[in-house]
């Protein structure tokens, strides 16, 4: 199993990062304008990170591109570059692959590396200029922070992470309540979810979001697990919650459909590979699988 080190101490030394970047003794991945990773055309190895060797193909990218230092994977430095930094030779031999497909097929370590790259790539676009004075910013710490270049400001910026809660609501017996949001494909149902608001605890957010989206009052909250979700910058925090009543009153602005599903109904859908359920690897699917197996 790979071991990944984000090199917190080393990346604080801009000289060290610059030397590592100039040495070309590293491997790198490339993300397109939508932050999807680029793979060699017609590749069938989506189970691996698309890593390219800098010392083999130095002409593939522009020398003035800083890139983002992701870390060290088993003694091997890994950077990430935006496709705008790449030359025509590289672009002609690669094509983007949907990031959700990639994330669900990678090992846990490689998935963490990829999600880090995607989150930082999306965030970096928003901090090219200082939000306080409007001046340009400079990259620090290998791309995990930025600083305003104005001597009168020097505001520092760090990646923004939006905490969100996702809940599997049960009736305490043999049913769960699921909904289809406006962003879900036709016929697919998932857990209720939403972002924390200022002044809330995580538990407060669980209770409020379920109430707002389904009309259900819940208690007996049980923490399940969390999952990085850089689409663009969330961390999903999963819970199982029990409803005090079963009458659904849906928020039509957010939820197009919603109802109670029986255990047997979901077991049949799971066995058949039905598109009614959330995709494999998602926290919503993990919550459902946990409930079905409990």
N, C-alpha and C positions, 0 to 999 in steps of 0.2 A: 504494500500500500504506500502511495506517495505521502510525503510529509511536506507541508507548506508553511513557510515562514514569511510573514509580511515585512520583515526587516525594519521594524520600527526604529531601532537605534541607528542603523546605517543610513536610512533615508533622510534623517535629520541633517546629514552632512551633504550639502549640495555639491561639494567637490567630489565626494565619493560617487554620487549618482551620475554626475557628468562624466567621470572617468569610466564608469561601467557602461554608460551609453556609447561613448566614443570607441570603446574597446571592441565592439561588435561581438564580444564573447557572450552572447545571450540568444535566447529564442523569443519569438514574439507572435502575437496574434493581431489581427486587423479587424476592425469593426466598420461597417458602412455608415451612411448618414442616418440610418434608422437604428443604429447600434446592433445590427445583426452581424454575426461573425462570417468572415470570408473563408471558404474552403476551396481547395483545388477542384476544378470542374470535374463533375461525374464521380466524385469520391463516394465511397460507400461506408466510410469509417466515421460516422457521426457520433460514435461512442467515445471518440477521443477529442481532446482540445486541438483546434487547428493551429499548430505551432510551426513557425517557419524559422529557419536558421539564418541569423544575421551574417555569420562568417562565410556562409556558402553563397548567399545572394545579396551582397551589399548594395548592388545597383537597384534593388527593388524599391528602396525608399529614400526619401530626401534626407540629406545629412543634417539639415537645420531643423528637423522635426524632433522635438524632445521626447514625445511619447510619455507613457505612464509606467512607472516601475510598479509591477504587481507584487513581486517577491521572489523567493527562492523555493523551488520545488526540487527536493532531493539534490541540492548542490548546483542547480541550474537556474540562472537568473531568467525571469520572464517579464517582458515588457508588452505593452499594448499600444497600437497606433491607430489613428483615424485613417480611413481610406483616402482622405484628401492628401495625406502625406505620401501616398504610394505612387510610384511611377507607372506608366502605361504597360510595361512588361509584366509587372505583377498583376495589374487589374485584368489583363487579357487572359490570364491563366486561372483566375478564381471567380467564384460566384457566391452570393450570400445565401445563408441557410437560416430559416426562421429561428429566432433565439429561444423560443419556448420548446421547440423540438430538440434543440441542442441541450438545453438545461436538464430536460427529463431523461436524457440518455447518458449523461456523464456520470462518472464516479462522484461520491460526495466531495472529495478534495478538489477535483477538477471543476465540479459544478460551482464550488465556492470561489475558485479563481475566476471563472467566467463571469459569475454574477458580480464580483468585485469590479472586473473590467467594464462591464456594461454600465453599472451604476456610476462609476467615475467618469466614463465617457459621456454619458447623458448630462451629468452634473457640470462637467467642465464647460459646456457650451453656455451655461447660464452665468458664469463668473468671469467672462472675458473682460468685463468692465465693472468697476466698483459701484455697488448699489448706493453708497453714501455720497460720493463726490463725482462719479462718472468717469474717473480716470481709468486707464488700462491697468490690468493686473499682471502679476508675474507668478509663474508656477513655482511652488516650493515642495520639498519633501517628496520628490519623484511623482508629483501629481495628486497627492492626497490633501493638499491645501494650496491656497492662492493668497497673494497679498497685493493691496493697492500700491501702485508705483509712485503715487504722489507723496512727497516728503511731508506734506501737511496733513496727511490722512493715515496711510499705512494700515488700513483696516485689513484684518485677516479673515479668510473665508474657509470654512470646512464643509465637507459633504453633508447635505441635509438628508435625514432619514425620517420618513413619515410613519409613525406607528399606526397600524390598523388591526382591528380585531375581526376574527372570523369564527362563527359559532355554529355548531351542530345542535339544533334544538330538538329535544325528544319530549314525548309525552310521559316519560317515566316508565314506559312499558314497551310496546312493540311498534312504535311509529316515530318518524322524524318529519319535521317540517322543512321543506325546501322551496326555493323560489327561483324564477328565471328573471334576471335583470336585463336591462336594455342592451348591455354589451355581450350577453350570452348568446350563443348560436340558437337557432330555432330548435325547440325540443329538448334543450339541455337545462337541467336544474342543478342548483348548487346551494351551499350554505349561505346564510345571511352574513353580511360583512359591512364594515365601514371604518372610517378613520376616527381616531381620538380627537376630541375638541379641547381647547384650552380650559384648564381647571379641572379636568376629569381624571379619575383613576382609570386603570385598564378595566376594572370590574364595572365601574359606572358606564363606560363606553359600551360594554357588552349588553348591559340591561337596556340602555337607551337605543342602541342600533336595532336590537331585536324588536323593541316596542315600536319604533318608527317604521320599520319595513314590513312587519308582519302583524302588528297589533297585539302581540303576545307579551305577557308578563312572565319573566323567567327568574329563577333562583337556583340554588344548588350548583353554582358554577364550578366546573372542574377544569383546571388548566391541562392542556394536552401537549402542545409543542409550538415552536415558532419556525418561520421559514423566511429567508431573504426573498424579496420580491421587487427587483429593480425595474419596475415598469411604470414610472421610472425610478422611484426611490423609497419603496415601502419595506417595512418589516411586518409580516403577518404573524399575529399572536392568536393561537387557536384554543378554543374552549368547547366543552360540552356543557349545555345548560338545559334545565328542565322547565317546561312550561307549566304555569299554574292553571291555565285553561286552554282549550283547543280551538276556539273560534278564531279564524284568521281574518284580519282586516288589513288588506294590503295597501301599501303606499303606491298608488298607480303611477306616480312620477318616476319611481325607481324600479318597481317590481311589476313585470308584465303578467306573470302567472305565479301562483303559489298554492301548495296544498300539502296534505299529510301523505306520506308514503309508508307502506307497511314493510316490515322486514323481508317478507317473502317476495314482495315486488322488487325491492332493491337487490336481493340476492339473485333473482332471475336476470335482472339487467346487468349485474356485475359478471355473471357467468357467461352471458351472451356477448359481452363486450359492447353493450349498447352505448350510443353517443349521448344518451340521456344523462349520464353521470359525468362529473368533472374529470378532466384529463388525469391520467396516471402521473403520479409524482407530485401533484398539487396538494397543498395542505387540506383543501376541501375533500379531496379523494382519500387522503390519509385518515381524516376524521370519520368519513363514512366507513372505510374498511375497519377501523378500530371498533366502531359501534357494531358492525355486522359480525365481527369475530368475538365480541364480548358476550 
